[in-house]
Amino acid sequence: MLEPICAPATPLLPSAIAVVRVSGGGLAVRLGTLLELPEARRAALKELAWDGYRERCLVLYFPAPHSYTGEDLVEFQLHGNPLLVRRFLEHLGSLGIRLAEPGEFTRRALLNGKQGLLEAEALRDLVTAATDTQLRQAQARAGGTPPWVAQARAALTPWMARAEASVDYGEDEGITLDLDAMTADLRRLAELFHVEQARAAGARWLRDGVRIALVGRPNAGKSTLFNALAGQERAIVTEVPGTTRDVLEARAPWAGLPLFLFDTAGLRRTDDPVERLGIARVREVLEQADIILHLVPLPDPAPDPEIIDRLAPFAGKVLTVRNQADLGGSATGDEVCVSAAAGDLDQLAGALRQRFLGPLAPDACLGALDTRRQRELLDELAVQMDLLLALDAGTPPEVPASLLQGAWGLLARLTGEDRAESSLDQVFSGFCLGK
């Protein structure tokens, strides 16, 4: 039995209500000097007294195993005074109920079989979502283990049994593994993994957002485009070159993607010390950006060679955007045309979706695996299946048996059934105390 833990489940800020959670075994005894626990799953108003403090609060009791953690769990709804909550937590500590570590409530729920690791990760993302797209993505994943995991296990199970039987009893019983039949049957599973890889690649950007840096010469329309993408007048727009002298930031959903926008100082030679400082900060923004939009007015005959040289180290993530399309002209090659002032941004929207979502619509990526841990395991699964499909008829049965067991183990790591402590520490370190 794990020692009891406690934590505030709401922020320590002045508010109408603050919730404190307690979880562990034998809570009726631990809390006996403070109160008599109410009837299970029925809220009761209780008068608490400790160390000179008095508080009337609402108390809910969820006995094991029918609780969030699978243990006895008590929730106290106190008045939302941060000092009151701290003093209450201190008193719980004196009763032998220690302060929980980040994510420890959800970790116990996982260990007690109340939820899977994928569901726990979705819960973490649901709490931290900052845009509508991220919120929808987290909610789509909150249902638990995706159906294709069960399909994969159902497909692997009979072939694992045959492969292991051929290894253990092949010589004595004449049991063989039909590789042709196995590869024909598992080919659909390999295709499923590759489909999920494509969805995961797009879902990553729905979860993490896309960092976009806007660069170009002064008066190329960077600030106008920045405002158009942000959906508000964040940057000052004038006809005077060099208006933007520092990096401006904004977060906004656009074209089905959560964007982190960075408007930078116009790149040019200047003697203005403030403007030069702004230009010096551009490189750091470019290094961290997922894509760099190089704005070039369409009437300009060509991009500025000096700016092209500055962007050379980042050429792989530069997209040339020809602005002021309303003034006439046409783009060439991989350039896209926009009119930031007129709000004509369709080509840019299409280019961003193609780069970060591929052929998939944003909704097609909802619910897909999206964290780095999940995507890496999915990539390993796809590799295992490709290796299985590449085996020839003369391959010893030990090889497919090992590959099948490896794929099964990867699925167990994905869902949290293989509970390696290091991976769990990484997942739950991002939780708040009360989760």
N, C-alpha and C positions, 0 to 999 in steps of 0.2 A: 504494500500500500504506500503510495507516494505521500509525502508530507503536504499538508494543506497550504494553499497559496491564496493571496488576495491582490487586488489591483483596482484602481479606478477604471471604469469602462467608458467614462466621459472625460473630456479635457478638464484640467484643473484651472478653470476660469469662472468668474462670477456668473451664475446662471440660476434658473428656477429650480432645477433638479440636477443632482449628481448621482451617478450609479456606481456602487462599489460591488465587485464580485468576489466571492469566496468559493473555493473548490477544494475538495479533498475528502478523505474518509473521516468518519466519526465527528461530523460537524455539530451534531446535537450536543455532544459532550464538550467539545472545544468552546462552543458559544454559550454553554449553559449558564455561565455567570452574567452574561449580557442579556439574554432573552430566551424564551421558550419558542422553538421553531414553530411556525404556523402549519396548518394543514397543507399537504403537498399540492403545489400548483394553484394555490388560492392566495391572492394578495391579502395581507393583513396589516393594519396600522398598529405599530408597536412603539412603546415608550422606552427609549434606551438611556442608560445612565452610566457614565464612566469618568473617572478622574476629575470629577467636578463639572462635567459637561452633561447636558440633557438634550435629547433630540427625539422628536416624533418623526418616524419615517415609515415608509411602506416596505414590507419585506415579502419576498417570494422565495419559496423553498422547492427545489427540484431534486428528489432523492435519486440516487444511483439505481439502475443505469440509465434512467430516463431523463437525462440532462444533456446540455451541450458538450460537456467534457466526458460524460459517462460516469462521473463521480457525483457524490453529494455536492450540490451547488446552491448557494444562497446569494440573492441579489438584494442589496439595500438601496433604496431610493431616498437619499438625504436631501436636505436643502443644499443648493449649489454654492456654498461658500468654500473656497479653496482651503482656508485654514481649518475649517470644521472637518473637511475630508481628510486632511493630513493628520489631524489629531485622532480621527477614527482609525485610520490605517496604523498609526502608532500603537493604539490600544489592541488592535488585532494582532500586531506583532508580539505584544506582551502575552497574548494567549497562545503563542506558538504557531501563528499563521504568518508565514513570511511573505514578503513582497514578490510577486511573480516576475519572472524574466520576460523580455519581449516575446510575444507569441506563445507563451507557455500554456495558456488555456487551450488554444487550438492544437498545440502539439499533443496535449493529453487527449484531446478528442480524436486525433489521428491514432495514437497508441492504443486507445480503447475501442477502436473500430467504429467510432461515431461518424467519421468522414474520411475520405481519401486525400492523398497529398495534392492531387490536381484541384480538388475542391477547396483545400486550404489555401493554395496559391491564388485561386480565383477570388477568395474572400479577401486576401491581402490587397489585391488589385482593386477590388470593389471599394474598399475603404479609402484608397489613395487616388482613385480616378479624379482627374482634373478637367476633363472635357466630356461632352455627351458621347462622343465616339468611344472613349476609353470606358465610360460607364456601361455602355451597351455591350462592349466586348467582355468586360468582367462579368456582367450578368449572364451573358450567353455561356460562359464557362462555369458558372456557379452551380450548374446542375450536376456536377460530379464527373465521373469518368466517361469520356465520349464513347458512343456505341461501337466505333470501329475497333476499340481495344478488345472487347469481348469477341468480335468477329475474328480478330487476329488469333486470339487464344484458341478459339474453336477450330480454326484452320490448322494451327500448329500441333495441337494435342495428338491427333492420330499419327502424324508423321514422326513426332518425337518418340511415341511408343514403338513404332515399327523400327526406327533407326536404332534405338537402344536395344530392342530385342535382337536385331541382326548382329549387333556388337557382342551381346552377352551370350546368345545361343545360336548364332549363325552356323558355326561349324558343326555343333552337335545336333541341332535340329533341322539344319538346312534352311533356316529363315534368311531371306534376302530382302534387300530394300530396292524397290523399283524406282530408280532415279527419274526415269522419263515420266512416270505417273506422278511422282512427287512434284517435279518442276512444273508440269502442266497444271496441277492443282494449286500450287502456290504462286503461280504467275499473277493471278488476280490479286493476291495479297500484296505482292510487290508493287503492283500498279496502285493499289490503295495507299500504300506508304508514300509513293511519289506524289499522289494527289494531295495527301495531307502535308507533305513538305512544301508544296506550292502555296497551300492555304496558310501554313505557319509562317512562310516568308512574308506574306502580306500582313498577317495578324501581328507580326512583330512591330510594324510601323503603327498599327492602330493602337497598340499598347504603349509603346515608347514615344511616339510622336516623331515628326520629321523636323530636323533643324535646318532652316533655310537662311542663307546669308545673301543679302542683296548688295551687289557691288557695281561699280561703273564710274564714269566720269561725272563731275558735277552737272546737275540739271539733266541727268539721263532719265529721270522719273522714278528713282528709287523710293523716295519718300511717298510719292503718290501711289505707287504699287504697294508699298508697306501698309499704308492706310486702307487701301482697297482689300487687301488680304486680311488685315486685322479687323475689318468691319467697323473701324472708328478712327477719328482724327487724332492719331497719336504723334505723328511727325509733322513738323512745320514745313509747309510747302510754299516756296517763293521762287521768283525768277532770279534771285540773287545767288550766284554760285557759292558753294561752301556753307550753306545754311546748316546742314547736319555736321556737327563737329565731334560727336561721340557716338558710341554704339547704342541704338535704341532697341529695346526688346519688347515682344508681345507674344501672347499665346492665343491661338484662335483655331477653331475647326473650319476647314475649307476643303472643298472638292472631296469630301468623305474622309479626310485625313486630319489628325490633330497636328497643327503646325506650331513650331517655335520659330518666330521670325526675328531676324537681326538686320536692322537698317544701319548701314555703315557710312562713314564720311566719304565724300567723293574723292576718288584717287586722282591726284594731280600734284605737280610741284607747287609748293606754296611757302611763303616766308612767315605766314601767320603761325605763331607757336602753338596756339590752342588747336587749330586745324591740323597741324602736324602731329600732335599727340593723338588726335582722333584717328588719323590715317595709320599711325603706328600700331593701334589696337586692332586693326583689321585682320592682320595675319593670324592672331590667336583665334578670332572668330572663324576664319576660313579653315583652320586646322580642325575645329570641332564640328563644322557643318557637315550634314549628310549630303547636301546639294548646294551649289553656289549658282545663283542666278546673276549672270553678267548682263546688265542692262545696257543696250546700245540703241540710241534713237534711230528709227528707221531711215530718216533723212540722211544720217551720217553715211558716207560712202563705205566705211569699214570700221571695225573696232579699233580703238586706240592701241597701237603696238606696245606702248609702255605698260598698259594694263594687261595685255596678253602675256607679257613677260612676267608680271607679278603673279599671274594666275597659273603659270606653267607648272609649278610643283603640284597643283591640285587639278590638273587637266581632266582626270577621270571623273570628277564630280562637278564639272562646270557645264551649265546649260546657257547658251546665248539666247537672250530674250530681246527681240527687236520691239522696242516700245514706240508709241506714237503712230500706230498703224493707221489711225484716222487721217494722218497727213499724207498717206499714199506711199506706195512702194511695196516690195515683197521680200520675204525672207528666203534664205538659201540654205541648202544642206539640212543640218539638224537643228537649225534655228527655229524658234517659235515666235509668232507675231502676237502682240497684245496692244491694247490701248488702255493703259491704266486709268487715264482721266475719264474715258468714256465707259469704263467697267467692262470692256470686251476682253475677257480673260479665258475664253473657252479652250484655246490651244494650249495655254499653260496648264489648265486643269487636266487636260488629256495627257500631257507630257508627264506630269507628276504622278498620275494614277498608273501610267504605263511603267514608269521607273520603279515605283515602290509596291505596286500591287500586281503588276504584270497584266495578264488578260482577265483577271478576276475583278468583279465589282466589290466594293467595300463590304457589302452584306454577305458575300460569299466567304469572306474571311472571318466573320463573327463566329466565335466559339472554337476556333482552331487553337492549337497549342501556340503559345507566343513567347514564353520566357526563354532565356538562353539555355537553361538546363533542359527544358522540354525539347527545344529544337535540336540540341546536340544529341539527345537520346534518339529522337526521331531519325536524324541523319544516320546514326549508327545502325538503327533498325533497317533502314533502306539499304545500307551497305551489306549487312548480313544476308538480306534476301537476294540481292544481286549476286553475291558470291554463291549462294545456294543454287540459283538458276544457271550459273556458269559451270557447274560440275559436270564432268563427262561420265560415261558408263563405267569406266574402270576405276573410279574413285573408291577407296576403302570406306566402309560404312562409318568409321570413326569420324571422318571429316564432316559429313552432313549431320551426324549426331551432335557434334560439338557446335556447329553453326546454329542448329535448331535450339539447343540449350542456351546458346548465347542470346538468340532473339527472345526467348522466353524470359531470360534474366533481365534484359533491357526493358521489357514490358513491366516487370515487377519493380524495377527502379523508377520507371516513369510514374507508376501509380502509388509508389511509396510502400509497397509490400516488402521490398528489400530495403530495410530501414537503416542505411548507412548513416552513422551519427554525423559525419562531416557534412553530408549533403543536407540533412535536416537542419543542422545549425545554420547553414547558409540561407535556407528558405525562411526559417522563422525569425532570423535576425531583423528582418524588415517589418515585423509586426509591432503594433503598439502594445503597452503593458497589459491592457484589459482584454486582449484577444487571444 
